């Protein structure tokens, strides 16, 4: 049985392993844990920015980042931004993703959010089908600009 909980600093290496366990992540992530630990510490201080892990028998098998954003648009709707969604490769197709998004939605509703949103790399065709099956609509076009 998978239990979703807020990540601890000790979970960061397992989360990075999940992030690197796919074709895109393998080219984007690094092996030096120091920047990841610093980012985790910053997220912890920010408050409405939480790393969640799914744990099964002591193993971290899933992760997502959940950020709550207050804003004025849509009648001052608070929204939940979901990022960095991963499930261990060997466990995909077993309902963990659905359970993870049920957890994210429950947390978002408890925080007073009226909207849940996410972005994904356009090359992730399987992920796109998964999100649409969960009721997400590809309603916007996203843009990114590298600032490094």
C-alpha positions in Angstrom: 0.0 0.0 0.0 1.4 3.3 -1.1 1.4 6.2 1.4 1.8 9.7 0.2 3.6 12.2 2.5 5.6 15.3 2.5 9.2 14.5 1.6 12.1 14.9 4.0 15.6 16.0 3.2 16.7 12.4 3.5 14.3 11.5 0.6 16.0 13.8 -1.9 18.4 11.2 -3.3 15.5 8.8 -4.0 13.5 11.6 -5.7 16.5 12.5 -7.9 16.8 8.9 -8.9 13.1 8.9 -10.0 13.7 12.2 -11.9 16.6 10.7 -13.8 14.8 7.4 -14.5 13.5 8.5 -17.9 14.8 9.7 -21.3 14.4 13.4 -20.6 15.5 13.3 -17.0 18.6 11.3 -17.7 19.9 14.3 -19.8 18.7 17.1 -17.5 19.6 16.1 -14.0 23.1 15.9 -12.4 24.8 13.7 -9.9 25.9 16.4 -7.4 23.2 16.4 -4.7 24.2 19.8 -3.2 22.0 21.9 -5.5 19.1 19.6 -5.0 19.4 19.7 -1.2 19.7 23.5 -1.4 16.5 23.7 -3.5 14.7 21.4 -1.1 15.7 23.6 1.8 14.4 26.7 -0.1 11.1 24.9 -0.9 10.7 24.1 2.8 11.1 27.8 3.7 8.7 28.9 1.0 5.8 27.2 2.7 3.2 26.7 -0.1 5.7 24.6 -2.2 5.9 21.0 -1.1 7.6 17.9 -2.4 5.5 14.8 -2.0 6.7 11.2 -2.1 4.8 8.0 -2.4 6.3 5.3 -0.2 5.7 1.6 -0.4 7.4 -0.7 2.1 10.2 1.8 2.8 10.8 2.5 -0.9 10.1 5.8 -2.5 8.2 4.8 -5.7 6.6 8.1 -6.8 7.0 11.8 -6.4 5.4 15.1 -7.3 5.8 18.8 -6.4 2.8 20.7 -5.3 2.7 24.5 -5.2 -0.2 26.6 -4.2 -0.5 30.0 -6.0 -2.9 32.8 -5.0 -3.9 35.1 -7.8 -6.5 37.6 -9.0 -7.6 35.9 -12.2 -10.6 33.6 -12.4 -12.3 35.6 -9.6 -9.3 35.4 -7.3 -9.0 31.6 -7.6 -6.3 29.9 -5.7 -4.6 27.2 -7.9 -2.5 24.2 -7.3 0.5 23.7 -9.7 1.7 20.1 -10.0 5.2 19.5 -11.3 7.9 16.8 -11.5 5.5 13.9 -11.6 7.3 10.5 -11.6 6.4 6.9 -10.9 9.2 4.3 -10.7 9.5 2.7 -14.2 9.0 -0.9 -12.9 5.7 0.1 -11.2 4.0 2.1 -14.0 0.5 0.9 -15.0 -0.5 -0.2 -11.5 -2.6 2.7 -10.5 0.0 4.6 -8.6 -0.3 7.7 -10.9 -4.1 7.8 -10.3 -3.6 7.5 -6.5 -0.9 10.2 -6.7 -3.3 12.6 -8.4 -6.1 11.8 -6.0 -3.7 12.7 -3.2 -2.7 16.0 -5.0 -6.4 16.9 -5.5 -7.3 16.2 -1.9 -4.4 18.5 -0.8 -5.4 21.2 -3.3 -9.0 21.2 -2.1 -7.9 21.3 1.5 -5.8 24.4 0.7 -8.8 26.1 -0.9 -7.7 25.7 -4.5 -10.4 25.9 -7.3 -8.1 24.8 -10.1 -5.3 22.2 -10.5 -2.9 22.8 -13.3 0.3 21.2 -14.7 2.8 21.5 -17.5 4.6 18.6 -19.3 7.1 18.2 -22.0 5.2 17.9 -25.3 7.3 14.8 -26.2 5.6 12.8 -23.4 2.8 11.3 -25.4 1.9 8.6 -22.8 1.8 11.3 -20.0 -0.5 13.4 -22.2 -3.0 10.5 -22.6 -2.8 9.8 -18.8 -3.5 13.4 -17.8 -6.4 13.6 -20.3 -7.8 10.4 -18.9 -7.7 12.0 -15.4 -9.8 14.9 -16.7 -7.1 17.5 -17.4 -7.7 19.5 -20.6 -4.9 20.7 -22.8 -6.3 24.2 -22.7 -3.2 26.5 -22.9 0.1 26.7 -24.8 3.1 27.1 -22.5 6.3 29.0 -23.2 9.6 28.7 -21.4 12.8 30.7 -21.6 16.1 29.5 -20.3 17.7 32.1 -18.0 21.0 30.4 -17.4 
